[in-house]
Structures are given as structure tokens and as C-alpha cells.
Amino acid sequence: MAHVSETGLDWRQRKKLATRERIRTGALRLFEQQGYEATTVEEIAAAAGVSHVTVFRYFPTKEDVALSDSYDPLIVELLRQTPATQPLVDRIRTALLQGLGQLYDTDRDVLLSQNKLIVSTPALRERLWANQLTTQEAIIRALDGGNEEAPVAFTTKVTVAACLAAATTAVLGWVESDGTRELPDLLQEALDTLAHSQ
């Protein structure tokens, strides 16, 4: 899921992105075929046509391969394009829905497989919480223009956390339905519910 725009990247950067994506998609395919626990880093490397050292250069652990995507940088980029005059929930909803829209048509099946894997694997579910905190911090910094020294209002933290909880609930609903309901519809419904409860 190479979601970050490659415009302006030189060939080395594009090559790195392509290698990272090859490792990730190969790993997800192996996880689906033979299970997360049964898949070794050596098998992931072989599937991607790289050495196991290269895998670790891009992903410090096997968990990182399973959990990785390029969604956070995309959301940050889209949030920065939303008008600061809009209500906070609306800004986040716009960025999340636009971001999902950019990847869903081409990456739907991979995204569903990845989230099924995460939900069904205890070690990955535990790491998901830490990843969500990282996403929350990235969104907060995008909203305040990247100023890490500026104090963040408690209400902003609560709103961002609530939006991410709504998004997580939508993803869980998508996995539970085995993809019979579409994620963009569930995400829209979850965020609308949050917006209307204010």
C-alpha cells in the first residue's frame, strides 16, 4: 500500500519504497497462507527476493511487517489541507475518509487480510494499541502545524482519540462481517455517529 505520493522522490527513494512494499505484501501473503506464527523472517525475505538482513533494515520485527502501512503520513498530509476553521471532528473525518478513498479500490483485499490477521493474532492486537497512540500523536501534530512545543488542549486529545476509536470500531465491524459490509460505509457511519453525539 504505497499511499504516500511519490512525486519528487529520486530513484533511490522510489526503489526503497518498492522494496519495502514487496517485503510487506509478500509477508502478508505468507501470513494468510500458513499463519503468522508459522512464517519466518527467512521465508519473508525469500518471497520478496531479498536477504533477511534487508527485511530487518526495513522492519525491525516480524510484528512491524504485519502492522505496517503508509496510512499515517497520508492522513497527516490530508489533515494539513483541511481548513482550520472547520470543526475538529469534521477535519479528521474528511482526512480519514479521503485517505481511505485513495487506497480502498486498489488495496481493499490486502487491507482486509491484514486486519483479519491483526484481529486474530494476540501479539499483533497488543501492538495495535501502541500504534494507535502513535497515530493519535501524528494527527495532533498535524492539527497544530507540527509545533511540538505548543501545548495541546485536552479537548483536542479527547476528540482525536474518539475519532480513532470510531475508526477502529469500523474496522472491527468490517472484519466481523468478513468484508460483506464495505469499510468506507462503516467508517462514514462511525464518524457520523460521533459527530451527531456532540
Secondary structure, DSSP 8 states (H G I E B T S, - for coil): ---S--TT--HHHHHHHHHHHHHHHHHHHHHHHH-TTT--HHHHHHHHTS-HHHHHHH-SSHHHHHH--SHHHHHHHHHTTS-TTS-HHHHHHHHHHHHHHHHHHHHHHHHHHHHHHHHH-HHHHHHHHHHHHHHHHHHHHHHTTT-TTS---HHHHHHHHHHHHHHHHHHHHHHHTTTSS-HHHHHHHHHHHHHHT-
